[in-house]
Amino acid sequence: MSKGRGSGSYRSAISGRYVTAKHGKASPHTTVRESAGPSGSSGPHYRSAISGRYVTTAHGKASPHTTIKES
């Protein structure tokens, strides 16, 4: 698997590192599937590894093992 934001990359909510697709599918509560998209958002956002939805900054900071910070 290539590194970076390729189509269908998985990232660990705990370490923030990219993981294999096999690990991502086996650990859906602690990994987030990222799809390729345009960059240039308006600052960092947090996304839940469990639901895949964006969450508030307060929730993201309070739950570092189950959220991903997207810059």
Buried (B, 14 or more C-beta within 10 A) or exposed (E): EEEEEEEEBBBBBBEEEBBEEEEBEEBEEBBBBBEEEEEEEEEEBBBBBBEEEEBEEEEBEEBEEBBBBBE
